[in-house]
Amino acid sequence: MFDTRKLLDQFLGAGGLQGMAGSNQLPQSGHGGQTPARQGSPSLEGVPGGDMLGRVLNSGAFGGAAAGGLVTLLLTNKKSRKMAGSLVKYGALAAVGGLAYKAYSDWQSGKSAGQTQAEAAAGTLPPPQNTGFEGGATPEAQSELSLALLRAMIAAAKADGHIDADEQQRIFGFLDQVDLDAEAKAFVMDELRAPLDVDAVAKAATSPEIAAELYAASLLVIDEQNQAEKGYLAMLAARLNLPEDLVAHLHASVAGATGPAGADA
């Protein structure tokens, strides 16, 4: 089995961002390394190489593929770039888990969605351990969750039905440039070519916490101005049995962490 956490990092751009700053200097992203400290705002400030990363990302000069990951080839917005700090410091699995945990815990505590969005804009940390959002205690459990999140994001990227032959060629080019084995690359292309199946995505939700993570991951790659994609999100929320007010908090958490869709990074 290929390294699903590594592929998840490459999908959202964590791997490319680390390479830009010098992977031997940056904190470990979580796959195969020590767990980074979970304190402070997940911005680029204080990260070795972070100043350079910020300049490149803000200028848009890098072009997006390595900086924003495979997701930038599937989208027109810049959500993954706005999460650059979290992705560099914690890795994609922890970053997505942190978004879902923030929404879920705020929802349970009775906070408003507006509070969630404002606080998420100030920085979202990885989820605490033993909360159901960290991917489980074993590498196997974390690998399984990473795979489920990848499938959710690829399905969301296909929701408008517009991944055409040209886009597939750009994706092939991206996959040829990144450090992934043949099995991982084949998985991405197989998932992109498979028929859209929201039930297959929802099947991976073995707990309310994972259901929230699957929805948060899908939000990261969805253009909420697109009616087809909005319809897909509504269908996914129903299949995941997510309460309407929890869905609102998940939207707020992602919106706070990523900024308005389509805005400059």
C-alpha positions in Angstrom: 0.0 0.0 0.0 1.3 3.5 -0.8 1.9 6.2 1.8 -1.5 7.7 2.0 -0.4 10.5 4.4 2.3 11.6 2.0 -0.2 11.7 -0.9 -2.6 13.7 1.2 0.2 16.2 1.9 1.0 16.4 -1.8 -2.6 16.8 -2.7 -3.0 19.9 -0.5 0.4 21.2 -1.1 2.2 20.5 2.2 4.9 18.4 0.5 5.6 21.1 -2.1 5.7 23.9 0.4 8.2 22.0 2.6 10.4 21.4 -0.5 10.4 25.1 -1.3 11.8 26.1 2.1 14.2 23.2 2.4 12.7 20.0 3.9 15.7 19.4 6.1 14.9 22.6 8.0 11.1 22.5 8.3 9.2 20.8 11.1 8.0 17.3 10.3 4.7 17.1 8.5 3.6 14.1 10.5 4.3 11.2 8.2 7.3 9.3 9.6 8.5 12.1 11.8 8.0 13.3 15.3 4.9 15.2 16.2 5.4 18.9 16.1 4.7 21.2 19.0 1.0 22.2 19.1 1.3 25.7 20.3 1.1 29.1 18.6 -0.6 30.3 15.5 -0.1 28.1 12.4 1.2 31.0 10.3 4.4 31.0 8.4 6.0 33.4 10.9 8.6 31.5 12.9 8.9 28.6 10.5 12.4 28.2 9.1 12.1 29.4 5.5 8.7 30.9 6.2 9.5 34.4 5.1 10.5 33.2 1.7 7.4 31.0 1.5 5.2 33.9 2.3 6.8 36.1 -0.4 6.5 33.4 -3.0 2.9 32.5 -2.1 1.7 36.1 -1.9 3.2 37.1 -5.1 1.8 34.1 -7.0 5.1 33.8 -8.8 5.6 30.1 -8.1 2.6 29.1 -10.3 0.7 27.1 -7.7 1.4 23.4 -8.5 4.1 22.7 -6.1 3.1 25.5 -3.7 -0.6 24.6 -3.6 -0.5 20.9 -4.4 -2.6 18.9 -6.8 -5.7 20.7 -5.6 -4.7 23.9 -7.4 -4.9 22.1 -10.7 -8.5 21.1 -9.9 -9.7 24.5 -8.6 -9.8 28.2 -9.4 -9.7 29.4 -5.8 -6.7 29.6 -3.5 -7.9 27.9 -0.4 -4.9 25.6 0.0 -2.5 28.6 -0.3 -4.3 30.4 2.6 -3.7 27.3 4.7 0.0 27.3 3.9 1.1 27.9 7.5 -0.9 25.0 8.9 0.1 22.7 6.1 3.8 23.4 6.6 3.8 23.1 10.3 1.5 20.1 10.9 0.8 18.3 7.6 -2.4 17.9 5.8 -4.0 15.2 8.1 -3.6 17.4 11.2 -4.6 20.6 9.4 -7.9 19.1 8.1 -8.5 17.5 11.5 -8.0 20.8 13.2 -10.6 22.5 11.0 -13.2 19.8 11.8 -12.4 19.7 15.5 -12.7 23.5 15.8 -16.2 23.4 14.2 -17.3 20.4 16.1 -16.2 21.6 19.5 -17.6 25.0 19.0 -20.9 23.5 17.8 -21.1 21.3 20.9 -20.3 24.2 23.3 -23.0 26.4 21.8 -20.7 29.0 20.1 -22.1 30.8 17.1 -20.8 30.1 13.6 -19.6 33.7 13.5 -17.4 33.1 16.5 -16.0 30.0 14.9 -15.1 31.8 11.7 -13.4 34.7 13.5 -11.4 32.4 15.8 -10.4 30.1 12.9 -9.1 33.2 11.0 -6.7 33.8 13.8 -5.2 30.3 13.4 -6.4 26.7 13.7 -4.3 24.2 15.6 -4.2 20.4 15.1 -6.9 18.5 17.1 -6.0 17.3 20.6 -5.2 13.6 21.0 -7.9 11.2 21.9 -10.7 13.3 20.5 -11.5 11.1 17.5 -10.1 13.8 15.1 -6.4 12.9 15.2 -6.7 9.9 13.0 -6.4 7.2 15.7 -3.5 6.0 17.7 -1.9 3.7 15.1 -0.3 4.4 11.8 -2.8 2.1 10.2 -5.7 4.1 11.4 -4.1 7.4 10.3 -3.4 5.8 6.9 -7.1 4.7 6.6 -8.3 8.2 7.4 -5.9 9.8 5.0 -7.2 7.6 2.3 -10.8 8.5 3.1 -10.0 12.2 3.0 -8.3 11.8 -0.3 -11.3 10.1 -1.8 -13.6 12.8 -0.4 -11.5 15.6 -1.9 -11.2 14.0 -5.3 -15.0 13.4 -5.3 -15.6 17.0 -4.4 -13.3 18.1 -7.2 -15.3 16.1 -9.7 -18.7 17.4 -8.4 -19.1 19.9 -11.2 -18.3 17.2 -13.8 -15.6 19.3 -15.5 -12.3 17.4 -15.2 -11.7 17.2 -18.9 -8.8 15.7 -20.9 -6.7 18.8 -20.7 -7.0 19.0 -17.0 -6.1 15.3 -16.8 -3.0 16.0 -18.8 -2.0 18.8 -16.4 -2.6 16.4 -13.5 -0.4 13.8 -15.2 2.4 16.4 -15.5 2.1 17.3 -11.8 2.2 13.7 -10.7 5.4 13.2 -12.8 7.1 16.0 -10.8 6.3 15.0 -7.3 7.9 12.4 -5.1 5.2 9.7 -5.2 5.4 6.0 -6.2 3.5 4.5 -9.2 0.8 3.1 -7.0 -0.1 6.5 -5.5 -0.2 8.1 -8.9 -2.4 5.4 -10.3 -4.8 5.8 -7.3 -5.2 9.5 -8.1 -6.0 8.9 -11.7 -8.3 6.0 -11.0 -10.3 8.1 -8.6 -10.5 11.0 -11.0 -11.8 8.7 -13.8 -14.3 6.8 -11.6 -17.9 7.8 -11.6 -18.9 10.2 -8.8 -20.2 8.2 -5.9 -21.2 10.2 -2.8 -22.2 7.1 -1.0 -18.7 5.7 -1.3 -17.4 8.8 0.4 -19.9 8.7 3.2 -19.3 5.0 3.8 -15.9 5.9 5.4 -17.7 7.9 8.1 -17.4 5.4 10.9 -17.9 8.1 13.6 -19.4 11.6 13.8 -15.9 13.0 14.1 -14.8 11.4 10.8 -18.0 12.5 9.1 -17.1 16.1 10.1 -13.6 15.7 8.7 -14.8 14.3 5.4 -17.1 17.3 5.0 -14.4 19.7 6.0 -12.0 18.1 3.5 -14.6 18.4 0.8 -15.1 22.0 1.5 -11.5 22.7 0.9 -11.8 21.8 -2.7 -15.3 23.0 -3.5 -16.3 26.3 -5.2 -19.3 27.2 -3.2 -20.5 29.6 -5.9 -21.0 26.7 -8.3 -24.6 25.3 -8.1 -23.6 21.8 -9.0 -21.0 21.7 -6.2 -23.4 23.3 -3.7 -25.8 20.5 -4.5 -23.1 17.9 -4.0 -22.3 19.4 -0.6 -26.0 19.3 0.4 -26.2 15.6 -0.7 -22.9 14.8 1.2 -24.1 16.4 4.4 -27.3 14.4 4.2 -25.4 11.1 3.6 -23.1 11.9 6.5 -26.1 12.6 8.8 -24.6 16.0 9.8 -26.9 18.3 11.7 -27.6 21.6 9.9 -26.0 23.8 12.5 -22.9 21.6 12.6 -22.6 22.0 8.8 -22.8 25.8 9.4 -19.9 25.6 11.8 -17.9 23.5 9.4 -18.4 26.1 6.7 -17.4 28.8 9.2 -14.2 27.0 10.3 -13.0 26.4 6.7 -14.0 30.0 5.7 -12.1 31.5 8.6 -8.9 29.4 7.9 -8.9 29.9 4.2 -10.4 33.3 3.6 -13.0 34.2 1.0 -12.9 31.9 -2.0 -11.1 33.4 -4.9 -9.4 36.1 -2.9 -5.7 36.7 -3.2 -3.5 34.9 -0.8 
